[in-house]
Amino acid sequence: MINKSLSQTLEKMIWFNEPEKWEIKDNRLSMFVTPQSDYWRISHYGFTVDDAPFLYTTYGGEFEAKVKIKGSYKARFDQMGLMLRIDKENYIKAGIEFVDGKYNLSTVVTHKTSDWSVIALDKIPSEVWVKAVRRLDAVEVFYSFDDKNYIMMRNAHLQDNSPVMVGLMAACPDGNGFNAVFENFKVKHLPDERRLQWLQNHK
């Protein structure tokens, strides 16, 4: 019998923009986020950057990805969470972003140009769970404060039938770096809905 807890590990994942300081231990990634790094394309600010740390694995179909995040946010725009990325022009990043002294649930959706949506939080959460569900040509993003009750924060387009890099992203556009901790990252395969429908119709 295969031990499934050992079959999907952070150690097997790949760095894009590896930070100088990071550690993986007990299914937990700790990193010091690279200063002056981010993911953004063109709109509103007029620049494109693609240089923040991202530890990822690749999935070709439909899936659910989930992680628990905790950061010592300090500077404006300090952020961390999940990222789903097809290429430099098509990606979704979602998690916590620290803006003007407030904690926000933040999602950036990029298709050639980036957009940004936020949900301001009244209190400072000690930890947050972020979940992304990819189905067909869309991704639903959820957040939770207890890993039980999940609330949707965004539904966004993402090209279907394309492999997706999915993993852990943190960025520090305006500061000198901060400590970010990701725990219990997991990706669960979801059966393809179109295939299931075809099989149902061709019994």
N, C-alpha and C positions, 0 to 999 in steps of 0.2 A: 504493500500500500504506500502510495506517495504521500509524503507530508506536505500538504498544500501550503502550510505557513512558511515553508522554505522555498516555495516555487516562484514567488514574486517578491523580489527584494530590491531595496534601494541600491545595493552594491552592484546590481546588474545594469543599472540605468546609466545614461550618457550625459555628460556635461556639454552644454552650449554656453559659452562665456563662463568658464570655471572660475569661481572666486579664489582669492589667495588663501583664505582660511575657511575650512569646512571639516566636518566630521560626521560619520555615519555610525550609529551604535544603537542596537536594540530597536530597529525599525524607526529610527528617529534621525532626521537630518538637521544638524545645526550649522549655520554659516554666518560669517560676517559679510554683510551685503556690500558689494563693490560700490564705493562712492561714485557719484556722478554717472549713474547708469540707469537705463530705462528702456521701455518699448513704447514707441509712438510713431505714427506716420502722418506728417504734413498738417492736417486740419487744425485750425484755430491758432496753433503756435508757429506753424510755418517751418518746422524742421522734422527730420526723420532720424530716430535712434533705434538701435537694435543690439544693445550691448550689455544687458543685465543678466545675472546668473539664472540659469534654467536647467534643471536636472530632469531628464525625460526618458520615457520609453515610447514605443510606437505601436499604435493599434490601427488595424485596417477597417474595422467594422463599427458596430454600435456597442456602446459601453457606458458604464457609470463609474466615475472617478470621485474619490472622496479623500479629504485630508483634514487634520486638526492643525491649526496654526496659532502661533504665539510670537509676538515681536516686541522688542524694546524700541518702539518708534520714537524718533527724536525730531527729525526735520520735516518740513513741508514736503508732501508727496511720498514719504517713506511708505512702502507697500509690500505686501506679500500675499501669495495665494496659489491657486491653480492656473495653469495655462494650457490651452489647446491650440496647437499651431500646425497649419498645413505648410506655410512658407512665410517669407518675410512680409508678404502683402495680405495674408489671411490668418488671423489668430484672434483668440478670445482670452483675456486674463481677468480673473475675478478673485476678490478677497477683501482684505482690510487695507484702507489707505488713510494716512494721517494728513489732514489738511487744515491749516490754520488753527491748530490746537484741538481739533475734533476728530473723532474716529468715524470713518465712513465705510459702509459696505460698498465696494466699488467694482464696476465692471467696465472694461474697455473692449469694444468690438472693432476689429480692423478688417476692412475689405478695401484695399488700396489706400483709403484714408481711415483714420481712427475716430471713434466717437467715445464718449465717456458718460456714464450714469452713476449716481451716488445715492445712497440712503444714509442719512445722518443718524448716528446713534446717540441717545441721551446719556448713556452710561458707558464706562470703559469696560469692555468684556475681558475677563481674564484669559479666555480662549474662545475660539470660534471654529466651527466646522464649515467647510465649503464643499459642495457637491455639484458635479456637472454631469448631466445625462445627455449623451449624444444619441439622437434618434433620427434616421433618415437625413434630411438636410437642415436640421435644427439642433441647437444645444439649449437645454434648460439649466439655469444656474440657481442653486439654492444655498441658504445659509441656516445655521442652527447654533444655539448656545448650549445645547445639551446632548447632541447627537441623536435626538429622538424626534423632536418637532422641527421639521424643515419648512422654510418659507421661500417661495420663489422670488428671486431678485431680478431675473432677466430671462427672456427667451429670444435667442438670436440665431440668425442664419449661419450655417457653416456647410460648405460644399460637401455633399455626400459622395460615396464611392471614391474617397481619397484617403490615403493613410494620414493619421493624425499623430503628431508628437504630443503626448500628454504628460504633465508632470508639475514640478514645483518651481515657482518663480518668485523672485524678490528683486526689488529695485529701489534705488536711492538717488533720484534725479537731482536733488537740491542740497544734499547733506554730505556728511563724512562717513557714512556707513552706519549700520546698526546690526544687532544680533537678531537672527530669525531662527525659529525652531518649527519644524514640520514633523508631525507624528502620525503614525498609523495610516500612511498613504496606501490606498488600495484601488485597483481597477478591476471591475467586474464585467465580464463579457455579457452582452445582451444579444439574444438571437435576432437576426435580421428580420424586420417586420414584413418586408416584401416577399422574402422567401417563405416565411411561415404562411402567408396568405396564399401563395402559389401552391404550397403543399396541401393546404386545406381545400383548395378548389380542385385539386387533381388526385383525390383519394380514389 
